[in-house]
């Protein structure tokens, strides 16, 4: 089991920055990958960025060059630094942890944090 607690969302103007944090209830050394997803009203949840235990990162094309995912393994925390924010980045952002089990993988989710980009 992994509990995830997110923080850092809010209201920001276009072009601004926010940093999201997600702290896991256990060592992220034992987690296969962690990531951030987002879901805007009326749309499906989509991957924003992910990082594996081997520090391999993956980004959605829409955020490449603007967002950066990173981890602090000693704080069991994953961050999403979001720069040059656009109105289309407005969504609820969810932290995800994927673990390996005998039958495959398990996904765990945070409660979500709202990010609103508006002037």
Backbone bond lengths (Angstrom), bond angles and torsions (degrees), N, CA, C in turn:
res aa  C-N    CA-C-N  psi(-1)  N-CA   C-N-CA  omega(-1)  CA-C   N-CA-C  phi
1 X - - - 1.449 - - 1.520 109.96 -
2 X 1.324 114.99 143.45 1.461 120.94 176.79 1.522 107.70 -136.50
3 X 1.310 116.69 124.06 1.465 121.06 171.38 1.529 108.28 -99.46
4 X 1.323 114.71 139.53 1.464 120.93 -176.61 1.519 109.11 -124.16
5 X 1.304 116.41 130.65 1.464 121.35 178.86 1.522 108.86 -121.92
6 X 1.324 115.32 120.30 1.464 121.85 -176.77 1.524 110.99 -101.69
7 X 1.319 114.47 155.73 1.453 120.57 173.55 1.522 108.89 -156.87
8 X 1.336 115.99 165.09 1.451 120.31 172.05 1.513 116.45 109.43
9 X 1.310 118.11 -5.08 1.459 119.24 178.59 1.516 111.63 -71.68
10 X 1.318 115.39 174.36 1.454 119.85 178.64 1.503 112.61 160.36
11 X 1.322 114.51 -166.32 1.460 122.35 179.43 1.525 109.02 -102.81
12 X 1.317 116.20 131.32 1.462 120.99 -179.69 1.519 108.93 -142.49
13 X 1.316 116.10 150.73 1.459 120.29 178.16 1.525 111.08 -78.90
14 X 1.312 117.33 154.87 1.473 119.73 175.08 1.521 110.73 -53.17
15 X 1.331 115.10 137.22 1.454 121.07 -177.08 1.511 113.93 89.80
16 X 1.315 116.71 -9.48 1.455 121.17 -178.98 1.514 113.20 -82.43
17 X 1.336 114.78 -175.18 1.468 121.70 -176.80 1.522 110.57 -132.02
18 X 1.317 114.43 152.23 1.458 122.92 171.91 1.521 108.00 -144.61
19 X 1.321 116.04 153.45 1.457 120.46 172.31 1.525 108.56 -124.72
20 X 1.322 114.79 122.76 1.456 121.45 175.50 1.524 109.70 -94.89
21 X 1.325 115.27 144.73 1.461 121.32 177.25 1.523 109.39 -125.81
22 X 1.317 115.12 147.53 1.463 121.02 177.88 1.528 107.25 -141.98
23 X 1.329 115.83 117.16 1.452 121.03 -179.34 1.516 110.06 -106.14
24 X 1.322 115.23 129.11 1.462 122.04 -179.03 1.531 110.75 -93.13
25 X 1.329 114.96 154.91 1.466 120.30 -177.02 1.517 112.71 -82.56
26 X 1.324 116.73 -4.93 1.459 119.68 176.39 1.519 109.07 -142.08
27 X 1.312 115.80 170.62 1.452 120.78 -176.76 1.528 110.97 -58.13
28 X 1.342 115.36 130.25 1.470 117.66 179.15 1.524 111.83 -77.89
29 X 1.346 116.77 -5.72 1.465 119.05 170.84 1.521 110.42 -60.81
30 X 1.346 116.21 -28.31 1.457 120.82 -176.55 1.524 112.89 -91.42
31 X 1.330 116.79 3.06 1.468 121.84 -177.18 1.529 109.11 -104.02
32 X 1.325 115.62 133.11 1.466 120.58 -175.91 1.521 111.32 -62.53
33 X 1.325 115.44 -47.76 1.464 120.19 -178.94 1.516 109.21 -156.56
34 X 1.332 114.25 151.78 1.462 120.27 173.60 1.509 108.20 -127.51
35 X 1.320 114.94 149.70 1.452 117.22 -176.79 1.507 112.69 -155.95
36 X 1.309 113.90 172.51 1.455 122.86 174.96 1.524 108.49 -120.70
37 X 1.318 114.15 132.00 1.455 122.52 174.69 1.523 107.31 -119.53
38 X 1.314 115.55 163.41 1.467 118.85 175.01 1.515 109.89 -142.09
39 X 1.321 113.74 154.80 1.456 119.84 178.83 1.521 108.70 -140.06
40 X 1.311 115.42 116.71 1.454 121.70 175.72 1.528 109.13 -91.59
41 X 1.332 117.80 157.67 1.469 120.28 -179.54 1.522 111.65 -55.51
42 X 1.327 115.70 129.80 1.450 120.69 177.91 1.512 115.39 77.94
43 X 1.326 116.66 4.96 1.469 120.36 -178.75 1.518 110.37 -121.80
44 X 1.325 114.84 162.23 1.450 120.34 177.49 1.525 110.61 -78.07
45 X 1.319 114.82 155.28 1.458 119.26 175.36 1.526 108.56 -67.28
46 X 1.325 115.99 136.90 1.462 120.25 -178.19 1.524 110.62 -131.36
47 X 1.321 114.22 151.71 1.459 119.97 176.40 1.524 109.46 -72.17
48 X 1.323 115.32 134.03 1.463 121.48 174.99 1.526 109.65 -101.52
49 X 1.332 115.78 -52.08 1.459 120.46 -178.70 1.513 108.80 -160.26
50 X 1.323 116.10 151.04 1.458 121.14 178.65 1.510 109.23 -145.22
51 X 1.337 114.63 155.34 1.457 120.77 177.73 1.515 108.13 -140.98
52 X 1.323 116.19 134.08 1.453 120.36 -179.15 1.529 110.67 -89.54
53 X 1.321 115.18 171.94 1.459 119.70 177.58 1.520 111.00 -64.52
54 X 1.331 116.65 -20.17 1.455 121.23 175.77 1.521 113.11 -92.87
55 X 1.347 116.23 12.33 1.472 123.66 176.57 1.523 113.97 68.94
56 X 1.296 117.45 22.63 1.464 120.62 172.68 1.525 107.89 -83.50
57 X 1.324 116.03 129.75 1.466 120.30 -176.95 1.524 111.60 -110.09
58 X 1.321 113.95 156.62 1.455 120.95 178.76 1.522 107.01 -144.60
59 X 1.326 116.60 135.22 1.464 120.88 -177.86 1.527 110.81 -128.68
60 X 1.307 115.21 148.51 1.461 119.56 169.14 1.526 108.12 -66.99
61 X 1.320 115.88 146.28 1.467 119.73 -178.84 1.522 111.41 -57.59
62 X 1.310 116.59 -33.59 1.460 120.70 -174.97 1.524 113.57 -69.82
63 X 1.341 117.37 -14.73 1.468 119.37 -177.41 1.530 112.49 -118.16
64 X 1.312 117.64 -3.87 1.465 120.24 -179.59 1.523 110.75 -57.37
65 X 1.326 114.96 133.82 1.455 120.08 -179.64 1.514 114.07 85.68
66 X 1.324 117.41 -11.40 1.467 121.25 179.61 1.530 112.53 -115.05
67 X 1.327 116.87 -35.76 1.465 121.80 -177.07 1.527 109.35 -109.35
68 X 1.324 115.70 148.57 1.458 121.90 176.70 1.518 109.57 -135.77
69 X 1.326 115.69 127.91 1.460 121.06 175.78 1.524 108.72 -101.35
70 X 1.324 115.92 139.88 1.462 120.39 179.91 1.520 108.81 -152.40
71 X 1.332 115.46 166.88 1.456 120.42 -179.99 1.522 110.69 -131.16
72 X 1.311 114.83 153.07 1.456 122.75 167.36 1.525 104.43 -119.97
73 X 1.318 115.51 98.93 1.466 119.39 -172.09 1.528 112.30 -65.21
74 X 1.307 117.71 -28.37 1.453 120.37 -177.96 1.523 112.31 -77.85
75 X 1.359 115.52 -21.59 1.455 120.49 175.33 1.522 111.83 -100.38
76 X 1.341 116.17 2.39 1.480 121.29 -177.94 1.525 111.19 52.81
77 X 1.319 115.94 41.05 1.462 121.12 -172.20 1.523 111.03 -127.23
78 X 1.324 115.05 140.06 1.451 121.44 172.54 1.526 107.94 -115.36
79 X 1.318 115.74 141.08 1.455 121.90 -177.36 1.526 110.73 -117.91
80 X 1.308 115.30 153.11 1.455 121.12 170.10 1.520 107.12 -129.96
81 X 1.320 115.83 105.59 1.458 121.29 176.09 1.517 107.95 -86.39
82 X 1.305 115.91 121.16 1.470 121.24 -176.38 1.528 108.73 -116.72
83 X 1.323 116.13 116.11 1.457 122.45 179.11 1.529 110.02 -116.06
84 X 1.309 115.63 164.12 1.478 121.38 178.61 1.520 111.26 48.89
85 X 1.310 115.66 48.81 1.462 120.16 -175.48 1.519 111.63 -65.84
86 X 1.321 114.21 145.97 1.462 122.55 -179.39 1.524 109.57 -120.75
87 X 1.320 117.41 157.34 1.475 118.90 177.78 1.522 112.64 -55.41
88 X 1.317 117.02 -32.74 1.470 119.42 -179.84 1.525 113.42 -72.23
89 X 1.321 118.10 -5.31 1.458 121.41 173.07 1.528 111.71 -82.92
90 X 1.314 116.53 -6.49 1.464 120.41 179.61 1.523 110.71 -62.83
91 X 1.331 115.75 125.61 1.465 121.19 -176.71 1.529 108.54 -178.59
92 X 1.319 114.67 171.43 1.464 120.19 166.31 1.528 106.70 -89.16
93 X 1.304 115.64 127.01 1.462 121.83 -178.42 1.526 109.51 -101.79
94 X 1.329 115.01 130.44 1.458 121.68 -177.24 1.525 110.22 -117.66
95 X 1.302 115.33 135.53 1.460 121.43 173.06 1.526 108.69 -85.64
96 X 1.311 116.12 142.95 1.467 122.31 -179.34 1.517 109.99 -130.90
97 X 1.322 115.24 141.15 1.463 121.32 172.06 1.523 107.82 -127.49
98 X 1.304 116.27 131.10 1.464 121.11 -179.47 1.520 108.02 -115.69
99 X 1.337 115.96 123.40 1.454 121.06 -179.98 1.521 110.45 -115.59
100 X 1.299 115.21 158.91 1.455 121.21 179.04 1.521 108.89 -94.85
101 X 1.328 115.76 131.63 1.454 122.36 173.71 1.521 108.21 -127.22
102 X 1.317 115.96 173.00 1.461 119.93 -175.66 1.525 111.39 -56.87
103 X 1.325 115.66 -41.62 1.468 120.21 -174.55 1.526 112.74 -85.46
104 X 1.333 117.79 -2.63 1.466 119.33 -178.59 1.507 111.57 147.86
105 X 1.329 116.75 -114.64 1.463 120.35 179.60 1.527 109.91 -136.02
106 X 1.329 115.34 157.60 1.460 122.71 173.36 1.513 108.34 -120.97
107 X 1.327 115.94 142.96 1.457 121.66 175.66 1.524 109.86 -110.96
108 X 1.328 115.12 135.67 1.453 122.11 175.39 1.528 108.02 -121.34
109 X 1.342 115.18 147.33 1.466 120.43 -174.58 1.518 111.51 -128.73
110 X 1.321 115.33 146.04 1.450 120.95 169.70 1.513 110.00 -80.64
111 X 1.324 114.35 179.77 1.462 120.05 -175.50 1.520 113.04 -81.02
112 X 1.318 116.50 -13.83 1.465 120.43 179.83 1.512 112.09 95.86
113 X 1.324 115.98 145.25 1.458 121.26 176.22 1.530 108.19 -136.22
114 X 1.322 115.75 134.46 1.463 120.75 -174.83 1.519 110.60 -80.96
115 X 1.325 115.75 131.70 1.453 122.52 171.56 1.525 107.22 -119.53
116 X 1.317 116.07 122.90 1.449 121.54 179.51 1.519 108.93 -123.47
117 X 1.331 115.52 123.59 1.463 121.42 179.49 1.527 107.01 -111.81
118 X 1.318 114.96 110.87 1.459 119.46 -174.66 1.517 109.74 -159.42
119 X 1.322 114.88 148.03 1.465 119.59 175.57 1.528 109.82 -94.19
